Structures are given as C-alpha cells and as structure tokens.
Amino acid sequence: MDELEGLCHPGEVFLASFLGEDSDFVRLNHNRVRQAGHVVQRECRVSLIRGRREAQGALSLGADRSSDAERLGALIERLRTQLTVAGDDPHLLYATEPHSTAEVRTADEPDSRAAITTVMELGEGLDLVGLFANGSFCRGFGNSLGQGNWYANGGFNLDISAHGDGARAVKCLYAGQSWDPAALGHRIAELRDRLAALAREGRALTPGRYRVYLSPYALGEVLGLLGMSAFGMRSHKTLHTPLLKMIREGRRLHPGITVLEAHREGYTPAFTSAGFIKPEQVVLIEAGELRDCLVDRRSAAEYGVTPNAEVEGTRSLALAAGDLPEREMLARLDTGIYVDHLWYGNFSDWNECRITATTRYASFWVEDGEITAPIPTMRLDESIYHLLGDGLMGLTRERESIVDPGTYEWRSLSSQHLPGALVDGVGFAM
C-alpha cells in the first residue's frame, strides 16, 4: 500500500485488492494418494481512476518486496497510459468515505498429512476417488483515500466418491473449519451403506410424478441455478430473471421459504473490491415473497441505490431451516424417490422458472420408509414454483454447510447453508 501511495499522481485515485492463500492439495484414487502439492500465492489487483475513467490490472507477488514494488510501478505506468485513451464510464462507483475493518476468523485446520491418513483408514476397502484441499486464505483492500480492510480465514474441503461395480458411485462431501474424525467417520459409514444399497437390483421407473426427498446437496444444485441469475438488481430491472412471474404477477413460494445472502455465515470478506462494506445479510426471499436484490457497484450507480454485494450472484446463500427431523425424512417420504445429488442442472423454461437436472448417482426408490433399490438415471424437470412452492411438504431442521470445491486459479470462497426438502408430485422424465 505504501508503494502505491507514492506512485499516485495528483487527481488520481487508486483502489487495490490483495488476494492470498496457503493451501495443501491431495488427490486420491483407489483410496491412495496419487498427487500431493502445496500452493502459496499472492496477487495484487489495482484500479487507477482519474475523473470518470478507470483502468485495471493485476500482478502476482513474490518474496522480494523491492522487485514487487518495481513491477507495481511498471503496472501503474501502463494503467496511466490506458487512461489517456479510455472513455468516461457513466457507471463508475467506488467508496469515497473511508471505512477500515480487520477480521481474522479462527479456523482449526487439521494437519493435512494426518487428515488424509484418517480418510484412507476410514475408507479402507473402498475405491475412494477425489480431492482434499486445506489451508488458509486472506483478502485485503486499500485505496488512496485512507481506507484499509483485512480479512483472514481458513478451512478444509474433502470431495470424494466411492465407486462400486460398473459406473455406480456415491459422493461424500465434508467441509468446514473444525476437523472432526468422528463426524467424518459417520459420513463414510453412510457412504458404505449407500454403496451397498447401490449393489442391489435396480428398479425401473416410468416417467411421471413422484414424491421426492432432495438432500441438501441436491437442493444446492437447484438453488445454485437461482443464485447465478435470479436475484441481481440488473436482472430485475431489465426483467431478465427466471423469477419474472414473482415480479409481474405476484407469484409466491411456500411460506417456509426464506432465502438469504448470508455474508456472515459464509467465507467471503465483508468488503468489496471497490471498498464498500457489505451488510451482514441480504434477504432475497422472505416467507415465500420476493424481497431485496443483490446490487453490485455498477447497478448501484445506474439505479441510484447502495451496493450490497461484490457481484449480483450469490456467494453465501442460505435457506432457512424447517421443522422436520432429518432422521425421520425417509419415514415422511414413505414411498417415493430419495435424491442424494443432482447433476447438469439448467433451465428448461426460463420464464416459468422450470429447471431440469439428472439424478445420475445414488438415487433410490423408497418404500414404506426404507431404501429398497437404486433407480436408473432419470431427468427431473420441474418448476421452482412447485419445488419450493405448492409441492413443498417441508424442510429439515438440520442444515448442511456446503463449500464450493472449485480450485480454478484460487480456492473458491462460495458456500451454501441448506436443509433437505420433501416435495410431493415432482416431474421426472427418462
């Protein structure tokens, strides 16, 4: 930050973001370590502003501060040259009143070697395949107006599958900030039970409507689609949202549906790359009714409102819990389909908010409250207005914290906090 202060000319404003992580990565195959690595990376992203013109750039930081300062100076000069040919941006907006913060969350990260040894011991005899990521990450912001923000956190993410005969497999996800071998053991025991159930003779189903239990992971595929496109202010103002009927016709979801962008519950920092401080939460849907939108800085400038998010897609989505005990869900389902995961989700009818996704792995036929047989891959095709509206029978009171296992460029900080859902009359096609 000091280096940037000295590089700034009169009439210029800079915004700088810092990204850092220190992570272990382990890849498993046949329940053995096939690849292990350690990544330490740091990056500085800079915006140089003069009037209503902005130029942006980034550089990776090394261990030599003097070398980094030299390269940073060269970057600023390139951005200054770009400003001479850039046009005015009518939607340029950044924080001009300094609001400095510092937040360091405590994460009880496990020793990666000990953790992966525990995984292999618990998975003895299984064909486990997947990825384990573990470590710390940080984000920072500063500008030439005197503002400074810091955020540090950490956690682990285990994303594995156990493969049986043929193309059958069961997923197991375990993520968080406090490693508990007993909790992991419980999950792998459940995985063994599901894998044994997959080995039974399958049951063919005809296309039609069935009562369904969607696990938190299956529900996450559904809500992930909404999170990408349904809640942004720009999509609402331009009427390019799959929730169009909630805007135009006053459609409602089930009164038990309350959806939040819960910044404090997730892993993302409380500040944006333009220096705005996010609220602790944004209520997107309350008791089935549309409430507030996610607003990034460009929409805030265009529509004259206050920004409340980095982007207009969810990064810390939470669905309020219901009152159904998870241990009773199979009994409440009685006869129908248990869906552990959904895959390849997409919209089949945007204006009707109808989504389609495939069951693929580990979905079962349930009869009299007992799992009796695996079902073949089927394609769910149903409207959100039914899944989370008139077809919803209840949500579990227990919720699952689901952390995005993505590692493109950086470990993803996106997460969901979701219950399971019992839904009647869900449409399936082959």
C-alpha positions, 0 to 999 in steps of 0.5 A: 500500500505504501508503494502505491501511495507514492506512485499516485499522481495528483487527481488520481485515485487508486483502489487495490485488492490483495488476494492470498492463500496457503493451501495443501492439495491431495488427490486420491484414487483407489483410496491412495494418494496419487498427487500431493502439492502445496500452493502459496500465492499472492496477487495484487489487483489495482484500479487507477481512476482519474475523473470518470475513467478507470483502468485495471490490472493485476500482478502476482507477488513474490518474496522480494518486496523491492522487485514487487514494488518495481513491477507495481510501478511498471503496472501503474505506468501502463494503467496511466497510459490506458487512461489517456485513451479510455472513455468516461464510464457513466457507471463508475462507483467506488467508496469515497468515505473511508471505512477500515475493518480487520477480521481474522476468523479462527479456523482449526485446520487439521494437519493435512498429512494426518487428515488424509491418513484418517480418510484412507483408514476410514475408507479402507476397502473402498475405491475412494476417488477425489480431492482434499484441499486445506489451508488458509486464505486472506483478502485485503483492500486499500485505496488512496483515500485512507481506507484499509480492510483485512480479512483472514480465514481458513478451512478444509474441503474433502470431495470424494466418491466411492465407486462400486461395480460398473459406473455406480458411485456415491459422493461424500462431501465434508467441509468446514473449519473444525476437523472432526474424525468422528463426524467424518467417520459417520459420513463414510459409514453412510457412504458404505451403506449407500454403496451397498444399497447401490449393489442391489437390483435396480428398479425401473421407473416410468416417467411421471410424478413422484414424491421426492426427498432432495438432500441438501446437496441436491437442493444446492444444485437447484438453488445454485441455478437461482443464485447465478441469475435470479436475484441481481438488481440488473436482472430485475430491472431489465426483467431478465430473471427466471423469477419474472412471474414473482415480479409481474404477477405476484407469484409466491413460494411456500411460506417456509421459504426464506432465502438469504445472502448470508455474508456472515455465515459464509467465507467471503470478506465483508468488503468489496473490491471497490471498498464498500462494506457489505451488510451482514445479510441480504434477504432475497426471499422472505416467507415465500415473497420476493424481497431485496436484490443483490446490487453490485457497484455498477447497478448501484450507480445506474439505479441510484441505490447502495451496493450490497454485494461484490457481484449480483450472484450469490456467494453465501446463500442460505435457506432457512431451516424447517421443522422436520427431523432429518432422521425421520425424512425417509419415514415422511417420504414413505414411498417415493424417490430419495435424491442424494445429488443432482447433476447438469442442472439448467433451465428448461423454461426460463420464464416459468422458472422450470429447471431440469437436472439428472439424478445420475448417482445414488438415487433410490426408490423408497418404500414404506420408509426404507431404501429398497433399490437404486433407480436408473438415471432419470431427468427431473424437470420441474418448476421452482414454483412447485419445488419450493412452492405448492409441492413443498411438504417441508424442510429439515431442521438440520442444515448442511454447510456446503463449500464450493470445491472449485480450485480454478486459479484460487480456492473458491470462497462460495458456500451454501447453508441448506436443509433437505426438502420433501416435495410431493408430485415432482416431474421426472422424465427418462 
